[in-house]
Amino acid sequence: MDMTDARWRTATRSSNNGGACVEVADNLPGRVLVRDSKDRDGGTLAFAPAAWSSFVDSVRRSGR
């Protein structure tokens, strides 16, 4: 998977949890990438944009 143009950003709620952070790149066509900010070379998950959006909406509704 080519991630050359991925623009990574840290999750907005990750600053107060002791370094348990994720980074998201949602600028690539047809996929959203997610990785662990502490282990950037440890692997990357890829989601379809609709699946990622559904996940984020669900987390927001749950208040977490």
Helices and strands as residue ranges (DSSP letters): E 9-10, E 22-25, E 32-36, E 45-47, H 49-62
